Amino acid sequence: MIDVIINRTNSGSIQSFEISGHAFFANKGNDIVCAGVSAVSVGTVNAIHMLTGITPEIEHDSGLLQCVIPENIPEQHMEKVQILLEGMVVSLQTIEEEYGKHIRITFKK
């Protein structure tokens, strides 16, 4: 199962996320759940960097993606970062609705 942990600040902003595990929906190379989660999450990290100039702290390995948003970034950039991250959450929740046996999303403060 893919575990997604979304870490929010007390004000509700997304500070970091971690995605780990494997969906085991299908054989490697044919797993649409893994491919969808990877495309959404890596695409979000790339969009944050390309559209805001902010470089999140990331750790990326087989079956693991950790992303931490730097503190004290300008508010105009933080608003864009949050929109992109919230869009990622919506996309992952959409995958979870259809493939809930293979992905679980947890929110933490």
Secondary structure, 3 states (H helix, E strand, C coil): CEEEEEEECCCCCEEEEEEEECCCCCCCCCCHHHHHHHHHHHHHHHHHHHHHCCCCEEEEECCEEEEECCCCCCHHHHHHHHHHHHHHHHHHHHHHHHCCCCEEEEEEC
